[in-house]
């Protein structure tokens, strides 16, 4: 491991001793400060909230924006605890599991399991929980800084998922894992590259949506479950949720399948709305009208 990466690891271990409530308090403060010093994040989040909650008056929307920014800050500082404490100890932060019987039944069926995990709550802790139950492969895009992969392998330890690159060979690996009855994880709300998705409504507005997950489900017959780890208030820990996939996700028509995929993401988000990654430009690019363009002054 590179010396600088190892130093980061040691710092994570040190600060991982801090109480989760304290880390969340610091994160909430940092998140609210972002309202003042990072204009693009504030702007993009406000645009997304206007799309997802169009009926709010200005005061209610401003309050929601502050809460969303606070939760975003918590998602950053809680990683210190999740990574720094070590995977096995971090699992002790899971206070409740809802829908665990769905996961057990899917594993017992032996036809493969696809976990659709949106950018919601603490997905790193969700990975730990899933990998503590069964080996899992996750589709990912390599980080820009190569040393980050070394850090992830170190902090995840024995509960590290198999990381499969989002490219042709990696997709074939996912098919093989599912055909063998294995479990794979995919971020269902990640905007695909041009030519690799379909337009489907997400909170009532078209968004380019991945076709990979529906195709995997249709071609393998694997069970699809949506999952996320909800952040509990006052640093009390986390609640893991597993939800069944909406009907039609494995439809032969890609538009209907992608619409079902987005409904599944929405069902998760509605259970912990402020913990979604609302600064992500979900409704832009690839020929769509860009809602993030700022009005120019005359």
N, C-alpha and C positions, 0 to 999 in steps of 0.2 A: 504494500500500500504506500502511495506517495506520502512523504512527510507532512505536507500541508493537509491532506485528507485525514491522516491519522490524528493530527492536532484537532481538527473539527470533531472527529469521533470522540476524543477525550473530553472536549468541551461539552458535547452532547451528554456524555455520561455524567459529568459534573452537574450541569444545569437540570438534568433529568431527575435529580434528587428534589427539586422544588415541587411544592404542591401544585396539582393541576389547577386548583382554584386561583392561585396566584398567577400562574401562566396565562390563564384565560383573562384575568383582570388586566394584565399588561397588554395582551393581544387586543382586547376590546378598546383600550385607550389608543393603541397604535392605529387600529382600524378607523376610529373616529377622526384621528389626526389626518388620515389620508384624504378626508373630505376637504381639507384645507390646502394640502401640498401636492396632491397628484390629480390634476384636473381631468386627464383622460379617463382614469379609473372612475372618478366621480361622475363624469358625463355619461360614460358607457353604461354604468350601473343604473343611473337615473333613467336613461332611455329604455333599458330592458324592463325596469319596473313599471314604466308607463305602458309598455306593451302587455306585460303579464297581469297588471292590476289597473286597467284603464278607468275604472270607476272611482278611484280615490280622489279626494279633494287635495289641493296643494299641501295643506298642513299634515294630513295623514300620510301622503307620499313622502314628505320630508322626514317624518318620524320613521317610516319604514326604511328609507335610505340609510338613516343613522344606524338602525338596528342591523341591517344587512352588512354595512361596513364594519360594525363591531364584530359580527360573527366571522367575517372574512379575516379580521385580525386574529381572532382566536384560532382559526384553522392553521395559521402560521406558527403561533407560539406553542400550540399543543404538540406539534411535531417534536419539540424538544423532549417532551415527556414520553411520547410514543416510541421515538427512536432511542432516546438516551437511557430509558429504563431497561431496554432489552425486550425482545418480543414476548417472552414468557411472562414477565412481570407486567408488561403493557396489557396483556389479556385480562389481567385482574381489574382493569378499568371498565370492562364490559359488565354492566349491571343487570341487563335484561336482554333476552332474545325473543323477538316476535316473528313467528313464521318458521321457526327452526324445523318444525315437523315437515314442512314442504321440502326443505333441503334434504332431510333424512330420507324422505320418500323418493326424491329424485335420484339420490345416490343408490338407493336400494334397487331401483328399476334397472340400473346398469346400462342405460341407453345414452349416457353422456349428459352433462349439465353445462349450460351456458349461463354464467352470472353476468348480468347487465348492471354495471355499477356506475351510476351517474356521478358527476362532479358535485357531490352532496355530502355534507358532514365530514367525517374523518375516514377517507377511503383507505388510508394506510393501515389503520387499525382493523378495518373490515378485511383487508388482505390477511392480516395475522389470524383473525378468527376463522376465515375460510380455510387457510392452510393448516390450521390446527386440527381440522376435521378430515381433510383429504388433500393429496397433492394437487396442485393447480398450475396451469400455464396461463400467463396473461399477455395480451397483445399490447405492445408499447412502442413508442418512438424514442430512439436513443437520445439522452440528454446532450445538450451542446457541449457541456464540460465533461470530458471522459472520466475524470476522477469521481464524479458523482455516482457512477455505477459501482465503483469500488466501495464507496461509503454505504450504498444501499445494501450490497451483499454483506457487509460487516454488521450493520445494525439489525438486519433481518434475521441473520443467523440461520438456524434450522427451519425457521418458518418462512424462508424466502420462496416465493413462487418462481417457477421457470419463466424467464422473460423471453418472449418470442417477438422478434422484430416485425414491424408492420410493413411487410414486403411479401413478394410471392412465395418464397420458401417458408416464411413464417406462417402464412395463411395455410399452406399445405400441412404444416405441423399441427395447426389447430384441428384440421379435419381428421388427422390421424389420432390425435388425443381423444376426440369425441367418438370416433369409430370404435376405439378401445374402451369406451365407457368412462372416459376421464372427465375432468372439469376444466373449463377455460373461463377466463374473465375478460370482458371487453368494456370499454367506456362507450356507452351507446349514444352519448350526446356530443362526442367529438366531431367537429366539422370535417367531413372527408375532403379529399382532393377533388378537383374538377374531373368529372367523368366517373367518379366512384360513388356517386350518391344519387338520390332522388329528392325532389322537392316534396315536402309533406308539412302539414300544419303543426306548429308547436305553439301552444297558447294562442291559437287563432291566426297565426301569421306563418306563411311558408318559410321553411328553413331547409337548407340542404342537409339531408339525413343519410347516414351510412346504410348501404345495402348489404354489407358483409354479414352483420349479425342475423338478419332475416334469412339470408341464403344458407348460412351455417345451420340454422334451425330447420329449414325446409329440407335440406339435403341429407341431414344426419338423423333427424327425428329426435334430437336431444331436447331435454326439458329446459326451458328458459325461465329463469327467476331474476327478478329485479332486487337489488340489495343495496343497503347503505347503513352507515353507523351514525346515528343521531347523537349530537352533542347535548348532554343534559345540563340544566342550569346550575349555577353556583359551583362548577367544577365537580359535580357529583359523579361524573363518568360518562358512559355512552350506552345507547340502546341500539342493538343490531336489528334491522328490519329485513325480512325476506318476503317478497310479494310475487304472486303468480303473474305471468305475462298476459297482456290483453289478448282477446281472441283476434285472430287474423294476422298475428306477427309472422307466421310462416306461410302466408298467402303467396300464391304464384305471381300475383300482380305486385310488382315492387312498390308502387305508390300506396296501395292498401297496406302492405306489410310495414312500410316506413311510417305511415300514419299510426299504426298500432304501436310501433316502437316508441314514437313520441308520446303517445298516450301513457305508456308505461313509465316513461321518465316523469311526466306530469304527475302521475299518481304518487311517485316517490316524493317529488318536490312539495306537493301539497301537504305532506306530513311533517315537513320541516322547512317551510318556505324560505326563511331568512338564512338558512345554512347552505343554500345553493350558490354556486359560483356565478353570481349575476353580473360580474364585470366582463364575462366572456362575450365576444361579438358573435352571437349565435345566428343573428339574422342579417348577415352581410355577405357580399361577394358572389361570384359566379352568376352575374347578371341580375341579381335581386336588387330592388331599390334599397339604397343604403340609409337606414334610419339614424346612423351615427354621425352623418355629416352635420357639422355645426352651421347654423345660419350665419351668413356673413353680414356685417354691418354696412349699410348704404354709405 
